[in-house]
Amino acid sequence: MITKKFNRGGTLNNTVTQEQINNLFDASEKKVETYWDKCTVMTVQLPNGFTIVEHSACVDPANYDAAIGVEICERKIKEQLWAFEGYKLQCELGKL
């Protein structure tokens, strides 16, 4: 059985939130480049200097949409941020 403990504000203790992920992503420097008219590459440098790189591509350049490429890269990077922030939280909790 999993028991969830809430703080006085009604939010979960010891958890990573979507707001944290969004704030971290928004505070990061981002560069987007297109290669061969069909590949989007996004590089994100987090405030602490750590860098994450993701890409999205299609087979036919006629189907390429840069906005969709950026959206896919952002989603992939935010998924990595969830893992990194969860790991960081687990390390902090392990020190207790």
C-alpha positions in Angstrom: 0.0 0.0 0.0 1.3 3.5 -0.9 0.7 6.3 1.5 0.9 9.8 0.3 1.8 12.5 2.8 0.6 16.0 2.0 2.0 19.3 3.5 -0.2 22.1 4.8 -0.6 23.6 1.3 -2.1 20.3 0.1 0.8 19.4 -2.2 2.8 16.2 -2.0 6.0 16.2 0.0 9.2 14.9 -1.5 8.0 15.0 -5.1 9.0 16.7 -8.4 6.3 18.8 -9.9 5.3 19.8 -13.4 5.8 23.4 -12.3 9.4 22.7 -11.3 10.1 21.1 -14.7 8.5 23.9 -16.6 10.4 26.5 -14.5 13.7 24.8 -15.0 13.1 24.5 -18.8 12.0 28.1 -19.0 15.1 29.3 -17.1 17.4 27.4 -19.5 19.2 28.7 -22.6 17.9 27.0 -25.7 19.3 26.7 -29.3 17.4 25.2 -32.2 18.9 24.3 -35.5 17.6 22.5 -38.6 19.7 20.1 -40.6 19.1 18.8 -44.1 15.7 20.4 -44.2 14.2 17.6 -42.2 15.9 17.4 -38.8 15.4 19.6 -35.7 18.1 19.6 -33.1 17.5 21.4 -29.8 20.3 22.1 -27.3 19.4 23.2 -23.8 21.9 24.5 -21.2 20.4 24.3 -17.7 21.1 27.2 -15.3 23.9 25.0 -13.7 25.7 24.6 -17.0 24.5 21.0 -17.7 23.6 20.5 -21.4 20.9 18.3 -22.9 20.6 17.6 -26.6 17.6 16.1 -28.4 16.5 15.7 -32.0 13.5 15.0 -34.1 13.5 14.1 -37.8 11.3 12.9 -40.7 12.1 10.8 -43.7 10.8 13.2 -46.4 11.8 16.9 -46.2 8.3 17.7 -47.8 6.8 16.5 -44.5 9.1 18.5 -42.3 7.5 21.0 -39.9 9.9 22.9 -37.7 7.3 23.7 -35.1 6.5 20.1 -34.6 10.2 19.3 -34.4 10.6 21.8 -31.6 7.6 20.5 -29.8 8.9 16.9 -29.9 12.4 18.0 -28.8 10.9 20.0 -25.9 8.9 17.0 -24.8 11.9 14.7 -24.9 14.0 17.2 -22.9 11.3 17.7 -20.3 11.1 13.9 -19.9 14.9 13.9 -19.2 14.5 16.7 -16.7 11.9 14.5 -14.8 14.5 11.8 -14.5 17.3 14.1 -13.5 15.2 16.0 -10.9 13.9 12.8 -9.5 17.4 11.5 -9.1 18.5 14.7 -7.5 15.6 14.5 -5.0 16.4 10.9 -4.2 20.0 11.8 -3.5 18.9 14.6 -1.2 16.5 12.3 0.6 19.2 9.7 1.0 21.1 12.2 3.1 18.4 12.3 5.8 
